[in-house]
Amino acid sequence: MTRILVIEDEKPMAESIKYSLEKEGYETGLAFDGPSGWRMFEEEHFDLLILDLMLPGLDGLEICKKVRQAGEVPVIMLTAKDSELDKVLGLELGADDYLTKPFGMRELLARTRAVLRRTSRVPTEAQSPRVLEGGDVSIDTGRHEVTVRGEVVEVPLIEYRLLQLFLKNPGRVLTREHLTNVGWEGEFYSQGKALDVHIRRLREKVEEDPASPRRVITVRGVGYRFEPRT
């Protein structure tokens, strides 16, 4: 059974989320502050974390950062704030989706299903092993493994899909719309800055100097291209 941890300090909302998730068949853990939520996450197995941004004791951004350091459990972040900076911060730290309060439970359930579907799906290329290469970057699609300058690098699923598309289309300009459709497999994604955040994180993994990228190149007003030779 899929297990979801909800860390939300507004108890009526937290209990409402738990009730809605359990009606959908998800086993749900509940915590009302940052420290106890993080302890639960460390001590038990969860497939998804629904995380409030503003929490007593340990805020949601810090927990999201810890979750990403620990592994690839997907995170949906909740907040009463609606500034672009808060959204970008959450995405930078590895949140997979973002909901601003107030929101409807139907929307939360739809986002939950979409995130779980995205993060549990194995690319079809894995069924027939193949190596894609672009300079000092390569992907073994059979092992779902990325190598950069001879070192294996951990790459989250969306960035893996983007890199795979780049390596299949070396030197070709790929539009933002096309990259978004591939990265999120055509599913609706609400954050306009999400692609830029994932490109930035991908550059941190494949570029020798992410501040001066020579592999993943921005084509202003259009999208990005991957240069196999620098």
Buried (B, 14 or more C-beta within 10 A) or exposed (E): EBEBBBBBBBEEBBBBBBEBBEEEEBEBBBBBBBEBBBEBBEEEEBBBBBBBBBBEEBBBBBBBBBBBEEEBBBBBBBBEEEEEEBBBBBBBBBBBBBBBBEEEBEEBBEBBBBBBEBBEEEBEBEEEEEEBEBBBBBBBBEEBBBBBEEEEBEBBBBBBBBBBBBBBBBEEEBEBEBBBBBBBBEBEBEBEEBBBBBBBBBBEBBBEEBEEBBBBBEEEEEBBBBBBEE
